[in-house]
């Protein structure tokens, strides 16, 4: 039986278990592997919050954070969160160059710079987060896995992920090492031109991870190779390789480090041959109805920093619309269109029942956008459980949504929907292929409000050619719908539009009134590009944000609401709404 270690690097929000690790652990177990999950992100936050003395302020604040009763006073609860954030942020980096927050991280390292990638892979630079994780790294290595998989959802994880890959490769040169996740998949068009990555990772996972990891876990023991040279500086093409033996044992200081023979094209994987030529494996889309359920028991569920676990629930992959000109969809059909693949509802129902039987009562449907028929079906599924639950989801302003469907969702425990409204300008909605107009937006949002649902509004500005009338159209839309909602649940973000790789906007920027991205030195691995930049864009964003805030204050009044919390952590919306509106569900 092969041993597979799944690693989740920092930084990600430590208040919710990462679904991807549980999904991959379930798949590897079904393939016969012995699996261990190492949530190094959670481990980092827990270490930084270790009390300096028994009974210290850290223990007091963590007790408040984890006490469900604290949710009844949201401002006080969020002050506790802020105090804890100050502690772990101050302890991360004594030099103060790197920062750590609940929902993001920052520092001098750039995820868009190939030079910075090489610096952490080779160990010339070590992110502060990795320095705090020596005990966990030792534990992982002592387990002696045959396969190590690093799951990287976001760019905030990339620095630590690459540093870990380099450290693990140096310590265990014969192990098969794969890195994957959205942060890599968004760069799928760039990675084949980086042959020096083959010194550090055997395969990069691009797209659905189950076929790749199952294939790696069932391969025979890997023969290994020896680099004749180990040039790793910028521009290096990697070592010349010669086959040595299978399972050669640890390298000596006088012997170049042995490496696994490249396994050849693997499903949903990118590898490089000994000559540096990239080999992209076939795209394989697993049958979602036949996948094993996520192995949440492999995760330390009791350790996540939340009063109540909100369990992530995937019922489909991909976007049912998939036409927005600015939205990245790296997993596509041969036709070039993004894919939408729903899991059969009976499979979803069985999974939800098993989570309910395990004691879970709160769920976050992480699908990109739940279509109207699916929302109604999920409502019926949740309503059929033996007891009450609460849940949240993402959706679009689709024509099929109506008051009756939203009523069913609310009656089944749905508290809030997260919706990409973007703008109230019909001109911009049409130009960027949103598939909706302001009239439908009003109707759907008012139906949601009438059903008692809260809504989070994702808004955008900085569109090419955007005029004052376009921004006013957004203000007018919100002025029409916000009064219909319970003020407590209203929340919104305002983003500056970005051009993203593999989107219609970046493929033909002039068709959308944009000149395209401005090249920046040492940013060759960027996948997002500001459409509007500079002081004028920042000032325009600030002015529009001020107008939105003024409108919200006029509509909602002085009472505290979720709009004041600036929450990026979606699950906390659910917990605060639940505490505000009714007794907790279990």
Order of alpha helices (4+ residues) and beta strands (2+ residues): beta-alpha-beta-alpha-alpha-alpha-beta-beta-alpha-alpha-alpha-beta-alpha-beta-alpha-alpha-beta-alpha-beta-beta-beta-beta-beta-beta-beta-beta-alpha-beta-alpha-beta-alpha-beta-alpha-alpha-beta-alpha-beta-beta-alpha-beta-alpha-alpha
